[in-house]
Amino acid sequence: MTEPERIDRYFVDEAGDLTFFDRLGGTIVGREGVSRCFVVAAALIHDLPALTSAMESLRARLLGDPYFAGVPSMSPDGGKTALLFHAKDDAAEVRKEVFNVLRDAHVEVYAAFRRKSAVADDLRAHFKRTHNKLGSDFIYEELVSSIFKNRLHLASETHIVFARRGKSNRNIALSKAIALAKTRFEAKWKKGIDRPAVISSSTPSETVGLQVTDYYLWALQRLLERGEDRFFNLLAPAYRLILDRDDTRERPYGEYYSVSSNPLSREKMMPVI
């Protein structure tokens, strides 16, 4: 009996940014309003049509609720909740409704992050050794390849949609990261991956899967940067794997948190601040 065809659909987004220095070369990490971590997450959505329908139905219901009349983020002209769910912009009452939908959804989240202070140190050390500036795309490639290195052989095809925001185009970096993930898998297990990975880009307003990833990223980022775990705990079963690349207290490659064997918690993680 032949194995039934299975297509895994991942939606990839990032939180934080890759800006480390001001125009004079000073480190800006730690300043007010500057993110302390750079996080990449991939949400594997098992029933995309059902979750898309649930999210779109929720938005339609909320937009028709007179309770939200006059809320700026709900204005059709505001380009926010009326257009898409975005955890940072959504009202607290809206976030609660989205969390309720996500808790019932069949989603697996795989994430990896770097502390920007550690990355800034790496960039300075590289410049001191080589007198050449190192671009920041290597961080994105490293995190994406860490997420996918053991995921690309599991399905007949793997479809990966990554967020395209503004002028940022991660197509080249993501393609290199997926190629690196395959190389690492093949080097470790001494066998190749002959199953295709189809890469495309979209925007959150066009693709509900990216809105879903945004919510998981937001909850994780609140835990990492503020020590606020109540949103993360709501969705905790979905976080199948989280790599803290800079926590080398036990292992040189970082700390892996797994929902099944080593769940991430505020008390367990190495503090970001």
GIBEL-V181243 format. One record per residue. RES is the residue in one letter. BURIAL is I if it has 9 or more other C-alpha atoms within 8 Angstrom, else O. Layout:
((RES BURIAL) (RES BURIAL))
This chain:
((M O) (T O) (E O) (P O) (E O) (R O) (I I) (D I) (R I) (Y I) (F I) (V I) (D I) (E I) (A I) (G I) (D O) (L O) (T O) (F I) (F I) (D O) (R O) (L O) (G O) (G O) (T O) (I I) (V I) (G O) (R O) (E O) (G O) (V O) (S I) (R I) (C I) (F I) (V I) (V I) (A I) (A I) (A I) (L I) (I I) (H O) (D O) (L O) (P O) (A O) (L I) (T I) (S O) (A I) (M I) (E O) (S O) (L I) (R I) (A O) (R O) (L I) (L I) (G O) (D O) (P O) (Y O) (F I) (A O) (G O) (V O) (P O) (S I) (M I) (S I) (P O) (D O) (G I) (G I) (K I) (T I) (A I) (L O) (L I) (F I) (H I) (A I) (K O) (D O) (D I) (A O) (A O) (E O) (V I) (R I) (K O) (E I) (V I) (F I) (N O) (V I) (L I) (R O) (D O) (A O) (H O) (V I) (E I) (V I) (Y I) (A I) (A I) (F I) (R I) (R I) (K I) (S O) (A I) (V I) (A I) (D O) (D O) (L I) (R O) (A O) (H I) (F I) (K O) (R O) (T O) (H O) (N O) (K O) (L O) (G O) (S O) (D O) (F O) (I O) (Y I) (E I) (E I) (L I) (V I) (S I) (S I) (I I) (F I) (K I) (N O) (R O) (L I) (H I) (L O) (A I) (S I) (E I) (T I) (H I) (I I) (V I) (F I) (A I) (R I) (R O) (G O) (K O) (S O) (N O) (R O) (N O) (I O) (A I) (L I) (S I) (K I) (A I) (I I) (A I) (L I) (A I) (K I) (T O) (R I) (F I) (E I) (A O) (K O) (W O) (K O) (K O) (G O) (I O) (D O) (R I) (P O) (A I) (V O) (I I) (S I) (S I) (S I) (T I) (P I) (S O) (E O) (T I) (V I) (G I) (L I) (Q I) (V I) (T I) (D I) (Y I) (Y I) (L I) (W I) (A I) (L I) (Q I) (R I) (L I) (L I) (E I) (R O) (G O) (E I) (D I) (R O) (F I) (F I) (N O) (L O) (L I) (A O) (P O) (A I) (Y I) (R I) (L I) (I I) (L I) (D I) (R I) (D I) (D I) (T I) (R O) (E O) (R O) (P O) (Y O) (G I) (E I) (Y I) (Y I) (S I) (V I) (S O) (S O) (N O) (P O) (L I) (S O) (R I) (E O) (K O) (M O) (M O) (P O) (V O) (I O))
